[in-house]
Amino acid sequence: MDAKLKESERAKLEFELLNLISEKRLITICHRQLNQSRMAKAYNKKIGPMLFKEEDLILKKILPTSREDQSK
């Protein structure tokens, strides 16, 4: 009888630990999402849209096509 009681108590404790782990995981996910949105907001504040005019000089890199790049 005593062994069954200890076994049920142990199972109950393990179940509570699993619940705590799940709660901590959810809290971590929320913190990560909050931090990610904060970082994106700070980045977007510094980086603005680039507006180009017709007379602006822009460096354009032309990549070779697969047929031109057949050297070994």
PDB file of N, H, CA, C and O in Angstrom:
ATOM      1  N   MET A   1       0.831  -1.192   0.000  1.00  0.00           N
ATOM      2  CA  MET A   1       0.000   0.000   0.000  1.00  0.00           C
ATOM      3  C   MET A   1       0.872   1.251   0.000  1.00  0.00           C
ATOM      4  O   MET A   1       0.599   2.221  -0.706  1.00  0.00           O
ATOM      5  N   ASP A   2       1.914   1.203   0.801  1.00  0.00           N
ATOM      6  H   ASP A   2       2.136   0.415   1.375  1.00  0.00           H
ATOM      7  CA  ASP A   2       2.812   2.352   0.924  1.00  0.00           C
ATOM      8  C   ASP A   2       3.565   2.597  -0.391  1.00  0.00           C
ATOM      9  O   ASP A   2       3.815   3.745  -0.759  1.00  0.00           O
ATOM     10  N   ALA A   3       3.925   1.521  -1.097  1.00  0.00           N
ATOM     11  H   ALA A   3       3.722   0.588  -0.798  1.00  0.00           H
ATOM     12  CA  ALA A   3       4.651   1.645  -2.362  1.00  0.00           C
ATOM     13  C   ALA A   3       3.766   2.288  -3.421  1.00  0.00           C
ATOM     14  O   ALA A   3       4.247   3.097  -4.214  1.00  0.00           O
ATOM     15  N   LYS A   4       2.471   1.941  -3.447  1.00  0.00           N
ATOM     16  H   LYS A   4       2.080   1.284  -2.802  1.00  0.00           H
ATOM     17  CA  LYS A   4       1.540   2.531  -4.412  1.00  0.00           C
ATOM     18  C   LYS A   4       1.376   4.031  -4.155  1.00  0.00           C
ATOM     19  O   LYS A   4       1.291   4.825  -5.092  1.00  0.00           O
ATOM     20  N   LEU A   5       1.333   4.400  -2.904  1.00  0.00           N
ATOM     21  H   LEU A   5       1.401   3.755  -2.142  1.00  0.00           H
ATOM     22  CA  LEU A   5       1.182   5.797  -2.533  1.00  0.00           C
ATOM     23  C   LEU A   5       2.411   6.594  -2.976  1.00  0.00           C
ATOM     24  O   LEU A   5       2.290   7.693  -3.516  1.00  0.00           O
ATOM     25  N   LYS A   6       3.561   6.038  -2.744  1.00  0.00           N
ATOM     26  H   LYS A   6       3.659   5.145  -2.304  1.00  0.00           H
ATOM     27  CA  LYS A   6       4.794   6.706  -3.157  1.00  0.00           C
ATOM     28  C   LYS A   6       4.861   6.810  -4.682  1.00  0.00           C
ATOM     29  O   LYS A   6       5.294   7.821  -5.235  1.00  0.00           O
ATOM     30  N   GLU A   7       4.426   5.750  -5.338  1.00  0.00           N
ATOM     31  H   GLU A   7       4.074   4.929  -4.889  1.00  0.00           H
ATOM     32  CA  GLU A   7       4.419   5.741  -6.806  1.00  0.00           C
ATOM     33  C   GLU A   7       3.468   6.810  -7.347  1.00  0.00           C
ATOM     34  O   GLU A   7       3.797   7.496  -8.315  1.00  0.00           O
ATOM     35  N   SER A   8       2.308   6.957  -6.740  1.00  0.00           N
ATOM     36  H   SER A   8       2.040   6.400  -5.954  1.00  0.00           H
ATOM     37  CA  SER A   8       1.346   7.962  -7.196  1.00  0.00           C
ATOM     38  C   SER A   8       1.852   9.368  -6.889  1.00  0.00           C
ATOM     39  O   SER A   8       1.643  10.289  -7.679  1.00  0.00           O
ATOM     40  N   GLU A   9       2.517   9.538  -5.748  1.00  0.00           N
ATOM     41  H   GLU A   9       2.687   8.790  -5.106  1.00  0.00           H
ATOM     42  CA  GLU A   9       3.090  10.847  -5.418  1.00  0.00           C
ATOM     43  C   GLU A   9       4.196  11.215  -6.407  1.00  0.00           C
ATOM     44  O   GLU A   9       4.300  12.359  -6.852  1.00  0.00           O
ATOM     45  N   ARG A  10       5.014  10.224  -6.737  1.00  0.00           N
ATOM     46  H   ARG A  10       4.930   9.295  -6.376  1.00  0.00           H
ATOM     47  CA  ARG A  10       6.099  10.462  -7.697  1.00  0.00           C
ATOM     48  C   ARG A  10       5.530  10.830  -9.066  1.00  0.00           C
ATOM     49  O   ARG A  10       6.040  11.739  -9.722  1.00  0.00           O
ATOM     50  N   ALA A  11       4.503  10.149  -9.492  1.00  0.00           N
ATOM     51  H   ALA A  11       4.089   9.411  -8.959  1.00  0.00           H
ATOM     52  CA  ALA A  11       3.866  10.448 -10.770  1.00  0.00           C
ATOM     53  C   ALA A  11       3.254  11.848 -10.755  1.00  0.00           C
ATOM     54  O   ALA A  11       3.317  12.578 -11.744  1.00  0.00           O
ATOM     55  N   LYS A  12       2.660  12.208  -9.614  1.00  0.00           N
ATOM     56  H   LYS A  12       2.609  11.615  -8.811  1.00  0.00           H
ATOM     57  CA  LYS A  12       2.059  13.535  -9.483  1.00  0.00           C
ATOM     58  C   LYS A  12       3.140  14.616  -9.561  1.00  0.00           C
ATOM     59  O   LYS A  12       2.948  15.634 -10.227  1.00  0.00           O
ATOM     60  N   LEU A  13       4.269  14.405  -8.890  1.00  0.00           N
ATOM     61  H   LEU A  13       4.425  13.579  -8.349  1.00  0.00           H
ATOM     62  CA  LEU A  13       5.375  15.357  -8.934  1.00  0.00           C
ATOM     63  C   LEU A  13       5.942  15.490 -10.348  1.00  0.00           C
ATOM     64  O   LEU A  13       6.241  16.594 -10.803  1.00  0.00           O
ATOM     65  N   GLU A  14       6.086  14.360 -11.036  1.00  0.00           N
ATOM     66  H   GLU A  14       5.843  13.463 -10.667  1.00  0.00           H
ATOM     67  CA  GLU A  14       6.590  14.403 -12.418  1.00  0.00           C
ATOM     68  C   GLU A  14       5.632  15.168 -13.321  1.00  0.00           C
ATOM     69  O   GLU A  14       6.067  15.922 -14.192  1.00  0.00           O
ATOM     70  N   PHE A  15       4.341  14.980 -13.120  1.00  0.00           N
ATOM     71  H   PHE A  15       3.988  14.367 -12.413  1.00  0.00           H
ATOM     72  CA  PHE A  15       3.343  15.686 -13.912  1.00  0.00           C
ATOM     73  C   PHE A  15       3.422  17.188 -13.655  1.00  0.00           C
ATOM     74  O   PHE A  15       3.319  17.984 -14.588  1.00  0.00           O
ATOM     75  N   GLU A  16       3.606  17.582 -12.383  1.00  0.00           N
ATOM     76  H   GLU A  16       3.690  16.936 -11.625  1.00  0.00           H
ATOM     77  CA  GLU A  16       3.747  18.999 -12.050  1.00  0.00           C
ATOM     78  C   GLU A  16       5.012  19.590 -12.677  1.00  0.00           C
ATOM     79  O   GLU A  16       5.005  20.728 -13.146  1.00  0.00           O
ATOM     80  N   LEU A  17       6.089  18.817 -12.681  1.00  0.00           N
ATOM     81  H   LEU A  17       6.095  17.892 -12.299  1.00  0.00           H
ATOM     82  CA  LEU A  17       7.327  19.283 -13.312  1.00  0.00           C
ATOM     83  C   LEU A  17       7.143  19.484 -14.812  1.00  0.00           C
ATOM     84  O   LEU A  17       7.646  20.451 -15.383  1.00  0.00           O
ATOM     85  N   LEU A  18       6.422  18.568 -15.441  1.00  0.00           N
ATOM     86  H   LEU A  18       6.013  17.782 -14.977  1.00  0.00           H
ATOM     87  CA  LEU A  18       6.154  18.714 -16.876  1.00  0.00           C
ATOM     88  C   LEU A  18       5.325  19.965 -17.150  1.00  0.00           C
ATOM     89  O   LEU A  18       5.555  20.661 -18.140  1.00  0.00           O
ATOM     90  N   ASN A  19       4.364  20.250 -16.276  1.00  0.00           N
ATOM     91  H   ASN A  19       4.178  19.684 -15.472  1.00  0.00           H
ATOM     92  CA  ASN A  19       3.563  21.467 -16.436  1.00  0.00           C
ATOM     93  C   ASN A  19       4.421  22.715 -16.286  1.00  0.00           C
ATOM     94  O   ASN A  19       4.259  23.681 -17.032  1.00  0.00           O
ATOM     95  N   LEU A  20       5.344  22.689 -15.308  1.00  0.00           N
ATOM     96  H   LEU A  20       5.475  21.904 -14.702  1.00  0.00           H
ATOM     97  CA  LEU A  20       6.240  23.831 -15.117  1.00  0.00           C
ATOM     98  C   LEU A  20       7.122  24.036 -16.336  1.00  0.00           C
ATOM     99  O   LEU A  20       7.358  25.168 -16.759  1.00  0.00           O
ATOM    100  N   ILE A  21       7.611  22.934 -16.902  1.00  0.00           N
ATOM    101  H   ILE A  21       7.420  22.015 -16.559  1.00  0.00           H
ATOM    102  CA  ILE A  21       8.443  23.035 -18.101  1.00  0.00           C
ATOM    103  C   ILE A  21       7.643  23.634 -19.250  1.00  0.00           C
ATOM    104  O   ILE A  21       8.154  24.476 -19.987  1.00  0.00           O
ATOM    105  N   SER A  22       6.402  23.210 -19.407  1.00  0.00           N
ATOM    106  H   SER A  22       5.987  22.526 -18.807  1.00  0.00           H
ATOM    107  CA  SER A  22       5.552  23.751 -20.468  1.00  0.00           C
ATOM    108  C   SER A  22       5.301  25.245 -20.264  1.00  0.00           C
ATOM    109  O   SER A  22       5.318  26.019 -21.222  1.00  0.00           O
ATOM    110  N   GLU A  23       5.068  25.646 -19.015  1.00  0.00           N
ATOM    111  H   GLU A  23       5.055  25.018 -18.237  1.00  0.00           H
ATOM    112  CA  GLU A  23       4.852  27.066 -18.730  1.00  0.00           C
ATOM    113  C   GLU A  23       6.100  27.879 -19.040  1.00  0.00           C
ATOM    114  O   GLU A  23       6.016  28.952 -19.638  1.00  0.00           O
ATOM    115  N   LYS A  24       7.251  27.371 -18.636  1.00  0.00           N
ATOM    116  H   LYS A  24       7.320  26.499 -18.150  1.00  0.00           H
ATOM    117  CA  LYS A  24       8.510  28.078 -18.902  1.00  0.00           C
ATOM    118  C   LYS A  24       8.756  28.182 -20.402  1.00  0.00           C
ATOM    119  O   LYS A  24       9.254  29.199 -20.883  1.00  0.00           O
ATOM    120  N   ARG A  25       8.408  27.138 -21.135  1.00  0.00           N
ATOM    121  H   ARG A  25       8.003  26.312 -20.743  1.00  0.00           H
ATOM    122  CA  ARG A  25       8.583  27.148 -22.591  1.00  0.00           C
ATOM    123  C   ARG A  25       7.692  28.217 -23.219  1.00  0.00           C
ATOM    124  O   ARG A  25       8.130  28.944 -24.111  1.00  0.00           O
ATOM    125  N   LEU A  26       6.448  28.314 -22.759  1.00  0.00           N
ATOM    126  H   LEU A  26       6.093  27.723 -22.035  1.00  0.00           H
ATOM    127  CA  LEU A  26       5.536  29.339 -23.281  1.00  0.00           C
ATOM    128  C   LEU A  26       6.030  30.745 -22.945  1.00  0.00           C
ATOM    129  O   LEU A  26       5.953  31.652 -23.774  1.00  0.00           O
ATOM    130  N   ILE A  27       6.538  30.919 -21.721  1.00  0.00           N
ATOM    131  H   ILE A  27       6.600  30.182 -21.047  1.00  0.00           H
ATOM    132  CA  ILE A  27       7.074  32.221 -21.324  1.00  0.00           C
ATOM    133  C   ILE A  27       8.269  32.583 -22.194  1.00  0.00           C
ATOM    134  O   ILE A  27       8.410  33.731 -22.617  1.00  0.00           O
ATOM    135  N   THR A  28       9.122  31.613 -22.459  1.00  0.00           N
ATOM    136  H   THR A  28       9.008  30.681 -22.115  1.00  0.00           H
ATOM    137  CA  THR A  28      10.298  31.853 -23.302  1.00  0.00           C
ATOM    138  C   THR A  28       9.887  32.228 -24.714  1.00  0.00           C
ATOM    139  O   THR A  28      10.487  33.121 -25.312  1.00  0.00           O
ATOM    140  N   ILE A  29       8.888  31.571 -25.252  1.00  0.00           N
ATOM    141  H   ILE A  29       8.400  30.846 -24.766  1.00  0.00           H
ATOM    142  CA  ILE A  29       8.411  31.887 -26.600  1.00  0.00           C
ATOM    143  C   ILE A  29       7.865  33.315 -26.643  1.00  0.00           C
ATOM    144  O   ILE A  29       8.124  34.054 -27.593  1.00  0.00           O
ATOM    145  N   CYS A  30       7.110  33.700 -25.614  1.00  0.00           N
ATOM    146  H   CYS A  30       6.899  33.100 -24.842  1.00  0.00           H
ATOM    147  CA  CYS A  30       6.567  35.068 -25.561  1.00  0.00           C
ATOM    148  C   CYS A  30       7.682  36.100 -25.480  1.00  0.00           C
ATOM    149  O   CYS A  30       7.638  37.125 -26.160  1.00  0.00           O
ATOM    150  N   HIS A  31       8.685  35.828 -24.645  1.00  0.00           N
ATOM    151  H   HIS A  31       8.721  34.995 -24.093  1.00  0.00           H
ATOM    152  CA  HIS A  31       9.811  36.754 -24.527  1.00  0.00           C
ATOM    153  C   HIS A  31      10.566  36.875 -25.848  1.00  0.00           C
ATOM    154  O   HIS A  31      10.966  37.969 -26.245  1.00  0.00           O
ATOM    155  N   ARG A  32      10.758  35.738 -26.528  1.00  0.00           N
ATOM    156  H   ARG A  32      10.434  34.848 -26.205  1.00  0.00           H
ATOM    157  CA  ARG A  32      11.476  35.748 -27.801  1.00  0.00           C
ATOM    158  C   ARG A  32      10.718  36.574 -28.836  1.00  0.00           C
ATOM    159  O   ARG A  32      11.322  37.365 -29.561  1.00  0.00           O
ATOM    160  N   GLN A  33       9.398  36.397 -28.910  1.00  0.00           N
ATOM    161  H   GLN A  33       8.907  35.754 -28.321  1.00  0.00           H
ATOM    162  CA  GLN A  33       8.603  37.159 -29.865  1.00  0.00           C
ATOM    163  C   GLN A  33       8.629  38.648 -29.543  1.00  0.00           C
ATOM    164  O   GLN A  33       8.710  39.480 -30.446  1.00  0.00           O
ATOM    165  N   LEU A  34       8.559  38.984 -28.258  1.00  0.00           N
ATOM    166  H   LEU A  34       8.492  38.308 -27.524  1.00  0.00           H
ATOM    167  CA  LEU A  34       8.612  40.377 -27.843  1.00  0.00           C
ATOM    168  C   LEU A  34       9.962  40.991 -28.202  1.00  0.00           C
ATOM    169  O   LEU A  34      10.026  42.101 -28.731  1.00  0.00           O
ATOM    170  N   ASN A  35      11.038  40.265 -27.912  1.00  0.00           N
ATOM    171  H   ASN A  35      10.986  39.363 -27.483  1.00  0.00           H
ATOM    172  CA  ASN A  35      12.374  40.754 -28.226  1.00  0.00           C
ATOM    173  C   ASN A  35      12.562  40.898 -29.734  1.00  0.00           C
ATOM    174  O   ASN A  35      13.164  41.868 -30.193  1.00  0.00           O
ATOM    175  N   GLN A  36      12.058  39.953 -30.494  1.00  0.00           N
ATOM    176  H   GLN A  36      11.568  39.165 -30.121  1.00  0.00           H
ATOM    177  CA  GLN A  36      12.186  40.001 -31.947  1.00  0.00           C
ATOM    178  C   GLN A  36      11.440  41.208 -32.518  1.00  0.00           C
ATOM    179  O   GLN A  36      11.942  41.874 -33.423  1.00  0.00           O
ATOM    180  N   SER A  37      10.264  41.488 -32.003  1.00  0.00           N
ATOM    181  H   SER A  37       9.856  40.947 -31.268  1.00  0.00           H
ATOM    182  CA  SER A  37       9.515  42.642 -32.499  1.00  0.00           C
ATOM    183  C   SER A  37      10.205  43.946 -32.092  1.00  0.00           C
ATOM    184  O   SER A  37      10.203  44.916 -32.850  1.00  0.00           O
ATOM    185  N   ARG A  38      10.799  43.967 -30.886  1.00  0.00           N
ATOM    186  H   ARG A  38      10.801  43.180 -30.270  1.00  0.00           H
ATOM    187  CA  ARG A  38      11.542  45.147 -30.449  1.00  0.00           C
ATOM    188  C   ARG A  38      12.755  45.397 -31.344  1.00  0.00           C
ATOM    189  O   ARG A  38      13.031  46.534 -31.725  1.00  0.00           O
ATOM    190  N   MET A  39      13.470  44.330 -31.672  1.00  0.00           N
ATOM    191  H   MET A  39      13.245  43.406 -31.362  1.00  0.00           H
ATOM    192  CA  MET A  39      14.648  44.450 -32.532  1.00  0.00           C
ATOM    193  C   MET A  39      14.243  44.920 -33.932  1.00  0.00           C
ATOM    194  O   MET A  39      14.913  45.770 -34.517  1.00  0.00           O
ATOM    195  N   ALA A  40      13.163  44.378 -34.465  1.00  0.00           N
ATOM    196  H   ALA A  40      12.618  43.687 -33.989  1.00  0.00           H
ATOM    197  CA  ALA A  40      12.698  44.777 -35.794  1.00  0.00           C
ATOM    198  C   ALA A  40      12.276  46.245 -35.791  1.00  0.00           C
ATOM    199  O   ALA A  40      12.545  46.970 -36.748  1.00  0.00           O
ATOM    200  N   LYS A  41      11.626  46.676 -34.733  1.00  0.00           N
ATOM    201  H   LYS A  41      11.407  46.087 -33.955  1.00  0.00           H
ATOM    202  CA  LYS A  41      11.193  48.069 -34.636  1.00  0.00           C
ATOM    203  C   LYS A  41      12.401  49.004 -34.592  1.00  0.00           C
ATOM    204  O   LYS A  41      12.401  50.044 -35.250  1.00  0.00           O
ATOM    205  N   ALA A  42      13.436  48.640 -33.817  1.00  0.00           N
ATOM    206  H   ALA A  42      13.435  47.795 -33.282  1.00  0.00           H
ATOM    207  CA  ALA A  42      14.643  49.455 -33.728  1.00  0.00           C
ATOM    208  C   ALA A  42      15.379  49.488 -35.070  1.00  0.00           C
ATOM    209  O   ALA A  42      15.883  50.535 -35.478  1.00  0.00           O
ATOM    210  N   TYR A  43      15.441  48.349 -35.751  1.00  0.00           N
ATOM    211  H   TYR A  43      15.033  47.499 -35.420  1.00  0.00           H
ATOM    212  CA  TYR A  43      16.116  48.274 -37.053  1.00  0.00           C
ATOM    213  C   TYR A  43      15.372  49.112 -38.082  1.00  0.00           C
ATOM    214  O   TYR A  43      15.985  49.869 -38.835  1.00  0.00           O
ATOM    215  N   ASN A  44      14.060  48.976 -38.115  1.00  0.00           N
ATOM    216  H   ASN A  44      13.562  48.361 -37.504  1.00  0.00           H
ATOM    217  CA  ASN A  44      13.266  49.708 -39.096  1.00  0.00           C
ATOM    218  C   ASN A  44      13.272  51.209 -38.835  1.00  0.00           C
ATOM    219  O   ASN A  44      13.064  51.999 -39.756  1.00  0.00           O
ATOM    220  N   LYS A  45      13.508  51.606 -37.591  1.00  0.00           N
ATOM    221  H   LYS A  45      13.677  50.964 -36.843  1.00  0.00           H
ATOM    222  CA  LYS A  45      13.592  53.020 -37.268  1.00  0.00           C
ATOM    223  C   LYS A  45      14.849  53.630 -37.898  1.00  0.00           C
ATOM    224  O   LYS A  45      14.825  54.767 -38.370  1.00  0.00           O
ATOM    225  N   LYS A  46      15.952  52.862 -37.901  1.00  0.00           N
ATOM    226  H   LYS A  46      15.972  51.939 -37.517  1.00  0.00           H
ATOM    227  CA  LYS A  46      17.208  53.350 -38.452  1.00  0.00           C
ATOM    228  C   LYS A  46      17.224  53.275 -39.981  1.00  0.00           C
ATOM    229  O   LYS A  46      17.715  54.185 -40.647  1.00  0.00           O
ATOM    230  N   ILE A  47      16.691  52.202 -40.520  1.00  0.00           N
ATOM    231  H   ILE A  47      16.292  51.462 -39.978  1.00  0.00           H
ATOM    232  CA  ILE A  47      16.723  51.969 -41.954  1.00  0.00           C
ATOM    233  C   ILE A  47      15.420  52.463 -42.561  1.00  0.00           C
ATOM    234  O   ILE A  47      14.341  51.962 -42.246  1.00  0.00           O
ATOM    235  N   GLY A  48      15.538  53.451 -43.435  1.00  0.00           N
ATOM    236  H   GLY A  48      16.415  53.858 -43.691  1.00  0.00           H
ATOM    237  CA  GLY A  48      14.352  53.993 -44.083  1.00  0.00           C
ATOM    238  C   GLY A  48      14.290  53.552 -45.533  1.00  0.00           C
ATOM    239  O   GLY A  48      15.236  52.952 -46.043  1.00  0.00           O
ATOM    240  N   PRO A  49      13.211  53.836 -46.184  1.00  0.00           N
ATOM    241  CA  PRO A  49      13.104  53.486 -47.607  1.00  0.00           C
ATOM    242  C   PRO A  49      14.068  54.333 -48.430  1.00  0.00           C
ATOM    243  O   PRO A  49      14.292  55.507 -48.136  1.00  0.00           O
ATOM    244  N   MET A  50      14.628  53.724 -49.454  1.00  0.00           N
ATOM    245  H   MET A  50      14.447  52.770 -49.693  1.00  0.00           H
ATOM    246  CA  MET A  50      15.559  54.430 -50.328  1.00  0.00           C
ATOM    247  C   MET A  50      14.796  54.928 -51.552  1.00  0.00           C
ATOM    248  O   MET A  50      14.157  54.150 -52.261  1.00  0.00           O
ATOM    249  N   LEU A  51      14.871  56.197 -51.781  1.00  0.00           N
ATOM    250  H   LEU A  51      15.391  56.829 -51.206  1.00  0.00           H
ATOM    251  CA  LEU A  51      14.203  56.793 -52.920  1.00  0.00           C
ATOM    252  C   LEU A  51      15.263  57.172 -53.957  1.00  0.00           C
ATOM    253  O   LEU A  51      16.215  57.890 -53.647  1.00  0.00           O
ATOM    254  N   PHE A  52      15.096  56.696 -55.160  1.00  0.00           N
ATOM    255  H   PHE A  52      14.323  56.113 -55.412  1.00  0.00           H
ATOM    256  CA  PHE A  52      16.036  56.980 -56.233  1.00  0.00           C
ATOM    257  C   PHE A  52      15.385  57.900 -57.255  1.00  0.00           C
ATOM    258  O   PHE A  52      14.197  57.794 -57.560  1.00  0.00           O
ATOM    259  N   LYS A  53      16.202  58.803 -57.768  1.00  0.00           N
ATOM    260  H   LYS A  53      17.167  58.889 -57.520  1.00  0.00           H
ATOM    261  CA  LYS A  53      15.750  59.678 -58.837  1.00  0.00           C
ATOM    262  C   LYS A  53      16.331  59.169 -60.141  1.00  0.00           C
ATOM    263  O   LYS A  53      17.187  58.285 -60.146  1.00  0.00           O
ATOM    264  N   GLU A  54      15.876  59.715 -61.219  1.00  0.00           N
ATOM    265  H   GLU A  54      15.180  60.434 -61.215  1.00  0.00           H
ATOM    266  CA  GLU A  54      16.327  59.250 -62.522  1.00  0.00           C
ATOM    267  C   GLU A  54      17.806  59.560 -62.757  1.00  0.00           C
ATOM    268  O   GLU A  54      18.479  58.810 -63.464  1.00  0.00           O
ATOM    269  N   GLU A  55      18.320  60.631 -62.189  1.00  0.00           N
ATOM    270  H   GLU A  55      17.773  61.241 -61.615  1.00  0.00           H
ATOM    271  CA  GLU A  55      19.716  61.003 -62.430  1.00  0.00           C
ATOM    272  C   GLU A  55      20.686  60.376 -61.421  1.00  0.00           C
ATOM    273  O   GLU A  55      21.892  60.602 -61.530  1.00  0.00           O
ATOM    274  N   ASP A  56      20.208  59.605 -60.453  1.00  0.00           N
ATOM    275  H   ASP A  56      19.229  59.421 -60.365  1.00  0.00           H
ATOM    276  CA  ASP A  56      21.085  58.967 -59.470  1.00  0.00           C
ATOM    277  C   ASP A  56      21.921  57.871 -60.127  1.00  0.00           C
ATOM    278  O   ASP A  56      21.456  57.154 -61.013  1.00  0.00           O
ATOM    279  N   LEU A  57      23.173  57.762 -59.664  1.00  0.00           N
ATOM    280  H   LEU A  57      23.551  58.344 -58.944  1.00  0.00           H
ATOM    281  CA  LEU A  57      24.051  56.696 -60.130  1.00  0.00           C
ATOM    282  C   LEU A  57      23.932  55.517 -59.174  1.00  0.00           C
ATOM    283  O   LEU A  57      24.069  55.667 -57.960  1.00  0.00           O
ATOM    284  N   ILE A  58      23.680  54.354 -59.734  1.00  0.00           N
ATOM    285  H   ILE A  58      23.569  54.231 -60.721  1.00  0.00           H
ATOM    286  CA  ILE A  58      23.478  53.158 -58.928  1.00  0.00           C
ATOM    287  C   ILE A  58      24.387  52.065 -59.458  1.00  0.00           C
ATOM    288  O   ILE A  58      24.444  51.822 -60.664  1.00  0.00           O
ATOM    289  N   LEU A  59      25.105  51.402 -58.542  1.00  0.00           N
ATOM    290  H   LEU A  59      25.058  51.599 -57.563  1.00  0.00           H
ATOM    291  CA  LEU A  59      25.969  50.300 -58.934  1.00  0.00           C
ATOM    292  C   LEU A  59      25.107  49.088 -59.243  1.00  0.00           C
ATOM    293  O   LEU A  59      24.315  48.646 -58.410  1.00  0.00           O
ATOM    294  N   LYS A  60      25.266  48.561 -60.436  1.00  0.00           N
ATOM    295  H   LYS A  60      25.909  48.920 -61.112  1.00  0.00           H
ATOM    296  CA  LYS A  60      24.474  47.429 -60.871  1.00  0.00           C
ATOM    297  C   LYS A  60      25.414  46.277 -61.184  1.00  0.00           C
ATOM    298  O   LYS A  60      26.314  46.425 -62.011  1.00  0.00           O
ATOM    299  N   LYS A  61      25.226  45.143 -60.545  1.00  0.00           N
ATOM    300  H   LYS A  61      24.495  45.023 -59.873  1.00  0.00           H
ATOM    301  CA  LYS A  61      26.082  43.985 -60.763  1.00  0.00           C
ATOM    302  C   LYS A  61      25.326  43.004 -61.657  1.00  0.00           C
ATOM    303  O   LYS A  61      24.220  42.571 -61.332  1.00  0.00           O
ATOM    304  N   ILE A  62      25.936  42.665 -62.777  1.00  0.00           N
ATOM    305  H   ILE A  62      26.835  43.017 -63.041  1.00  0.00           H
ATOM    306  CA  ILE A  62      25.315  41.727 -63.708  1.00  0.00           C
ATOM    307  C   ILE A  62      25.953  40.362 -63.481  1.00  0.00           C
ATOM    308  O   ILE A  62      27.152  40.188 -63.701  1.00  0.00           O
ATOM    309  N   LEU A  63      25.167  39.412 -63.049  1.00  0.00           N
ATOM    310  H   LEU A  63      24.193  39.553 -62.870  1.00  0.00           H
ATOM    311  CA  LEU A  63      25.665  38.072 -62.782  1.00  0.00           C
ATOM    312  C   LEU A  63      25.669  37.256 -64.066  1.00  0.00           C
ATOM    313  O   LEU A  63      24.751  37.366 -64.878  1.00  0.00           O
ATOM    314  N   PRO A  64      26.707  36.431 -64.253  1.00  0.00           N
ATOM    315  CA  PRO A  64      26.754  35.612 -65.468  1.00  0.00           C
ATOM    316  C   PRO A  64      25.665  34.537 -65.449  1.00  0.00           C
ATOM    317  O   PRO A  64      25.300  34.017 -64.395  1.00  0.00           O
ATOM    318  N   THR A  65      25.164  34.222 -66.628  1.00  0.00           N
ATOM    319  H   THR A  65      25.461  34.645 -67.484  1.00  0.00           H
ATOM    320  CA  THR A  65      24.169  33.156 -66.720  1.00  0.00           C
ATOM    321  C   THR A  65      24.873  31.817 -66.678  1.00  0.00           C
ATOM    322  O   THR A  65      26.099  31.764 -66.768  1.00  0.00           O
ATOM    323  N   SER A  66      24.133  30.746 -66.545  1.00  0.00           N
ATOM    324  H   SER A  66      23.137  30.789 -66.472  1.00  0.00           H
ATOM    325  CA  SER A  66      24.735  29.418 -66.411  1.00  0.00           C
ATOM    326  C   SER A  66      25.461  28.995 -67.688  1.00  0.00           C
ATOM    327  O   SER A  66      26.427  28.237 -67.604  1.00  0.00           O
ATOM    328  N   ARG A  67      25.033  29.457 -68.866  1.00  0.00           N
ATOM    329  H   ARG A  67      24.248  30.073 -68.934  1.00  0.00           H
ATOM    330  CA  ARG A  67      25.698  29.075 -70.118  1.00  0.00           C
ATOM    331  C   ARG A  67      27.070  29.728 -70.245  1.00  0.00           C
ATOM    332  O   ARG A  67      27.994  29.127 -70.793  1.00  0.00           O
ATOM    333  N   GLU A  68      27.208  30.943 -69.749  1.00  0.00           N
ATOM    334  H   GLU A  68      26.457  31.432 -69.304  1.00  0.00           H
ATOM    335  CA  GLU A  68      28.483  31.647 -69.860  1.00  0.00           C
ATOM    336  C   GLU A  68      29.511  31.104 -68.879  1.00  0.00           C
ATOM    337  O   GLU A  68      30.710  31.193 -69.147  1.00  0.00           O
ATOM    338  N   ASP A  69      29.090  30.553 -67.769  1.00  0.00           N
ATOM    339  H   ASP A  69      28.116  30.481 -67.551  1.00  0.00           H
ATOM    340  CA  ASP A  69      30.008  30.104 -66.723  1.00  0.00           C
ATOM    341  C   ASP A  69      30.185  28.597 -66.790  1.00  0.00           C
ATOM    342  O   ASP A  69      29.734  27.883 -65.895  1.00  0.00           O
ATOM    343  N   GLN A  70      30.836  28.102 -67.843  1.00  0.00           N
ATOM    344  H   GLN A  70      31.201  28.683 -68.570  1.00  0.00           H
ATOM    345  CA  GLN A  70      31.067  26.675 -67.959  1.00  0.00           C
ATOM    346  C   GLN A  70      32.557  26.354 -67.874  1.00  0.00           C
ATOM    347  O   GLN A  70      33.000  25.316 -68.367  1.00  0.00           O
ATOM    348  N   SER A  71      33.329  27.240 -67.252  1.00  0.00           N
ATOM    349  H   SER A  71      32.970  28.083 -66.852  1.00  0.00           H
ATOM    350  CA  SER A  71      34.757  26.967 -67.114  1.00  0.00           C
ATOM    351  C   SER A  71      34.983  25.964 -65.981  1.00  0.00           C
ATOM    352  O   SER A  71      34.204  25.879 -65.031  1.00  0.00           O
ATOM    353  N   LYS A  72      36.059  25.222 -66.115  1.00  0.00           N
ATOM    354  H   LYS A  72      36.692  25.291 -66.886  1.00  0.00           H
ATOM    355  CA  LYS A  72      36.359  24.207 -65.100  1.00  0.00           C
ATOM    356  C   LYS A  72      37.389  24.714 -64.143  1.00  0.00           C
ATOM    357  O   LYS A  72      37.773  24.002 -63.215  1.00  0.00           O
TER     358      LYS A  72
END
